[in-house]
Amino acid sequence: MVRCVMASGERPLNEVNFLTVAEVAAVMRVSKMTVYRLVHSGEMPAIRVGRSFRVPEQAVHDYLRDSYVETA
């Protein structure tokens, strides 16, 4: 029996929405290559499905929130 133990605050995998690289690029208004760079550098978590990547939707929101810069 395999058991999945999640840290507090994490949602079960069946409740996670995954986005394609193209969808992430559209949300962030960047190129797909930029998204691939973020994934390969480890700045944005992703899972590999076959030959493509899927990014948890919350990871995109977290990345954008953490990258927010206030101007004076």
Order of alpha helices (4+ residues) and beta strands (2+ residues): beta-alpha-alpha-beta-beta-alpha
